[in-house]
Amino acid sequence: MKFSKTSLPDVLIIQPTIFGDERGHFFESFNAEVWKAQGLTSEFVQDNQSFSKKGVIRGLHFQHAPHAQGKLVRVITGKVLDVAVDLRPESPTFGKFELFELDAENGTMVYIPEGFAHGFAALEDSVFQYKCTGLYHKASEGGLRWDDPFLSIPWGISNPNVSPKDQILPGFEEIFPTSLKA
């Protein structure tokens, strides 16, 4: 596995080593020893999987502390545009986001630590997997509007299919009004 830094501190791109031949291919999607050798101490306690039709946007979701979650995300089938938004007020990249194109063919994964919002747009019908460092905690749910003007994320999808719940999430400046004035 190859681990690469991104423009967001602590967010990592993970590229597996793929072994392929005429029969297909094989790769490790997670190895605790390799994880620890990279200095990563997060332990995963819950795996989630979703199916999204082409044109769906999910997010931007997070959980508030003390139930915040880190996520290791990947696409099982299909292709998505994945996004991480830094919500840590003390971070030099607070309020910034980065986009990642993830697809089943190359197996690329992204590790998004606690303190980030996460979402994705399905560029094709896609099965998406999340390994989470914290259990789901309904009372700690949080989110940002997918079309927030402060963030202006270029999703690349016109007329997306977004859940009613995600349509009414607050904007970044509604959640962090004073932090932006620092």
C-alpha positions in Angstrom: 0.0 0.0 0.0 1.1 3.5 -0.8 0.1 6.3 1.6 0.1 9.9 0.2 -0.6 13.2 1.9 -3.2 15.6 0.7 -3.7 19.4 1.0 -5.7 18.7 4.1 -3.6 17.7 7.2 -4.2 14.2 8.3 -6.3 13.2 5.3 -4.5 10.5 3.3 -4.9 8.8 -0.1 -4.2 5.1 0.1 -3.4 3.2 -3.0 -3.4 -0.6 -2.7 -0.9 -2.9 -4.4 -3.1 -4.7 -6.9 -2.1 -8.2 -8.1 -3.8 -9.1 -11.3 -3.7 -11.7 -14.1 -6.1 -13.2 -16.7 -8.4 -14.4 -13.9 -8.9 -11.0 -12.3 -7.2 -9.2 -9.4 -6.5 -9.2 -5.6 -5.5 -6.5 -3.1 -5.5 -5.9 0.6 -8.0 -3.2 1.4 -6.8 -3.0 5.0 -4.0 -4.4 7.1 -3.6 -3.3 10.8 0.1 -3.8 10.8 0.6 -1.6 7.7 -1.7 1.0 9.3 0.3 1.1 12.5 3.6 1.2 10.6 2.3 4.5 9.1 1.8 5.9 12.6 -2.0 5.6 12.4 -3.5 4.6 15.7 -7.2 4.7 14.8 -9.1 1.5 15.3 -12.2 0.7 13.2 -15.3 -0.4 15.0 -18.0 -0.3 12.4 -18.2 -0.9 8.7 -21.0 0.6 6.6 -21.9 0.1 2.9 -24.2 2.0 0.7 -25.5 1.7 -2.9 -26.1 5.0 -4.7 -27.5 5.4 -8.2 -25.7 7.7 -10.7 -26.5 11.3 -9.8 -26.9 10.9 -6.1 -25.1 13.2 -3.7 -24.8 12.0 -0.1 -23.6 14.4 2.6 -22.0 16.3 3.9 -22.1 14.3 7.2 -20.1 14.2 10.4 -20.6 13.3 14.1 -20.0 15.7 16.9 -17.5 14.9 19.7 -17.3 12.9 21.8 -18.8 10.6 19.1 -16.8 11.9 16.1 -15.8 9.4 13.5 -12.8 8.9 11.3 -13.5 7.1 8.1 -11.6 4.9 5.6 -13.7 5.1 2.4 -13.5 3.2 -0.9 -15.7 2.2 -3.8 -16.6 -1.5 -4.3 -18.3 -0.9 -7.7 -18.7 2.2 -9.7 -17.1 5.6 -9.4 -17.6 8.6 -7.1 -16.4 12.1 -6.5 -15.5 12.0 -2.8 -15.1 15.2 -0.6 -13.6 15.9 2.8 -14.2 19.3 4.5 -12.0 20.4 7.4 -14.2 21.4 10.4 -11.4 21.8 12.9 -11.3 25.5 13.9 -7.6 25.3 15.0 -6.5 23.8 11.6 -4.7 25.9 9.0 -7.2 24.4 6.4 -10.3 25.0 8.4 -13.2 25.5 6.0 -11.3 24.0 3.1 -12.2 20.9 1.2 -10.5 18.5 -1.2 -12.0 16.3 -3.9 -11.0 12.7 -4.7 -12.2 10.6 -7.6 -12.5 7.0 -6.3 -13.3 4.1 -8.5 -13.5 0.3 -8.2 -10.9 -0.3 -10.9 -7.9 1.3 -9.1 -9.0 0.6 -5.5 -8.0 4.0 -4.2 -9.1 4.7 -0.7 -9.2 7.9 1.4 -8.7 8.2 5.2 -10.7 11.1 6.6 -10.0 11.6 10.4 -12.3 12.9 13.0 -13.1 16.6 12.6 -14.1 16.5 9.0 -17.4 16.4 7.1 -17.6 13.8 4.4 -19.8 13.3 1.3 -19.7 12.0 -2.2 -21.4 12.2 -5.6 -22.1 9.0 -7.5 -20.7 9.4 -11.0 -21.9 5.9 -11.8 -24.1 3.5 -9.9 -21.8 2.8 -7.0 -21.4 0.6 -3.9 -19.4 2.6 -1.3 -17.8 1.2 1.9 -16.9 3.2 5.0 -14.8 1.8 7.8 -15.5 4.0 10.9 -13.5 4.7 14.0 -16.7 5.4 16.1 -20.1 3.8 16.3 -23.1 5.6 14.8 -24.6 7.9 17.4 -27.9 9.4 16.3 -27.8 12.3 18.8 -24.4 13.3 17.6 -25.3 13.5 13.9 -24.3 16.7 12.1 -24.1 17.9 8.5 -23.5 20.7 6.0 -25.6 21.5 3.0 -24.1 19.9 -0.1 -24.7 23.1 -2.1 -23.4 25.5 0.6 -22.3 28.8 -1.1 -19.4 29.3 1.3 -17.8 26.0 0.3 -18.9 26.0 -3.4 -18.0 22.4 -4.0 -17.9 21.6 -7.7 -19.8 18.3 -7.6 -19.9 17.9 -11.4 -23.6 16.8 -11.4 -26.5 18.8 -12.6 -29.9 18.1 -11.0 -28.5 15.8 -8.3 -30.7 13.4 -6.3 -30.3 14.5 -2.7 -32.3 13.1 0.3 -34.8 15.5 1.9 -32.8 15.2 5.1 -29.6 16.4 3.4 -31.5 19.2 1.6 -32.2 21.0 4.8 -28.8 20.8 6.5 -27.3 24.1 7.6 -24.6 26.0 5.8 -21.0 26.2 7.0 -21.4 29.8 8.2 -24.5 28.9 10.2 -22.4 26.3 12.2 -19.2 28.3 12.4 -20.2 32.0 12.3 -17.5 33.4 14.6 -14.7 31.0 13.7 -14.5 32.5 10.2 -13.8 36.0 11.5 -10.6 35.1 13.2 
